Structure formats: structure tokens, C-alpha cells
Amino acid sequence: MIDVLELIADGDYHQGMGYFTGFLLLVLPPQDVAKVLHKVGTDSKYTPGYWKGQPEAFVRDAMVYHQLVKNRIPVGGGGGGGIR
């Protein structure tokens, strides 16, 4: 797994990339995993900026998602559930 990550990380690594790499290695050879990771990490169609050491794109999207869920399921909104 480390060999694959070294091929594509260019010194800028996010912990989540390790989980994704491990999963892909269960079903693909290392060369194909490196290709998939490169494509997912650089193509604007997928998740650009998510796999960086400072994943600003991921943080931004997580904050938007949190706000959407908070608006949809407010704290104290019945059933004892909610987002704090």
C-alpha cells in the first residue's frame, strides 16, 4: 500500500487516501489502483482537493452537508434525534 501511495501522493497525503487505497487493493492490482487514485484525485469530475494534506474542498463540502442536515433535522425536532 505504501508503494502505491508514494506513486501518487507527491508528498501531499491525506489519511483518507489510505483507506481508499486499501479498499481498492482488495480488488485491483497496484498499478490499476495508482491509476484510479490519480484520476479520482485530479479530475474535476470526481473529488479534486479531497485527498490533500489540507483538504479544503472536503472541509467546505462537509460544512455545507452539516448545515443541510441541521436544517432538515433540527436539534429537538422530535424523536430525540437531531444534529448538535
C-alpha positions in Angstrom: 0.0 0.0 0.0 2.8 2.4 0.8 4.3 1.9 -2.6 1.1 2.8 -4.3 0.6 5.9 -2.1 4.2 7.0 -2.8 3.5 6.9 -6.6 0.5 9.3 -6.4 0.8 11.4 -3.3 3.6 13.7 -4.3 4.3 14.4 -0.6 0.8 15.7 -0.1 -1.1 13.0 1.6 -4.5 12.8 3.4 -5.3 9.9 5.8 -8.5 9.1 3.9 -6.4 8.2 0.8 -5.0 5.3 2.8 -8.4 3.8 3.5 -9.5 4.2 -0.2 -6.2 2.7 -1.4 -6.6 -0.3 1.0 -10.1 -1.0 -0.3 -9.0 -0.7 -4.0 -6.1 -3.1 -3.4 -8.6 -5.7 -2.3 -9.9 -5.9 -5.8 -7.3 -4.4 -8.2 -3.6 -4.8 -8.8 -1.4 -1.9 -7.5 -0.8 -0.4 -11.0 -4.5 -0.1 -11.5 -5.0 1.3 -8.0 -2.4 4.1 -8.7 -4.3 5.0 -12.0 -7.7 5.1 -10.2 -6.3 7.3 -7.4 -4.6 9.6 -9.8 -7.8 10.0 -11.8 -10.0 10.5 -8.7 -7.6 13.0 -7.1 -7.0 15.2 -10.2 -10.1 15.0 -12.4 -12.6 17.8 -11.7 -15.4 15.3 -12.4 -14.6 13.5 -9.1 -13.2 14.8 -5.9 -10.4 17.3 -6.6 -8.8 18.6 -3.4 -10.2 15.9 -1.2 -7.0 14.0 -0.9 -4.6 16.8 0.1 -2.9 17.2 3.4 -5.1 20.2 3.9 -8.4 19.0 2.3 -10.1 22.4 1.9 -12.6 21.1 -0.6 -13.6 18.3 1.7 -13.9 20.6 4.7 -16.1 23.0 2.7 -18.4 20.3 1.5 -18.6 18.8 5.0 -19.7 22.1 6.4 -22.3 22.5 3.7 -23.6 19.0 4.3 -23.7 19.6 8.1 -25.8 22.8 7.5 -28.2 21.0 5.2 -28.7 18.1 7.7 -29.1 20.6 10.6 -31.8 22.5 8.6 -33.5 19.2 7.8 -33.3 17.6 11.2 -33.1 20.4 13.8 -32.0 19.7 17.4 -35.1 18.8 19.5 -37.0 18.2 16.3 -39.0 15.2 17.6 -37.9 11.7 18.1 -34.9 12.7 20.3 -32.6 12.8 17.2 -31.0 15.8 15.7 -27.7 17.3 14.9 -25.7 19.2 17.5 
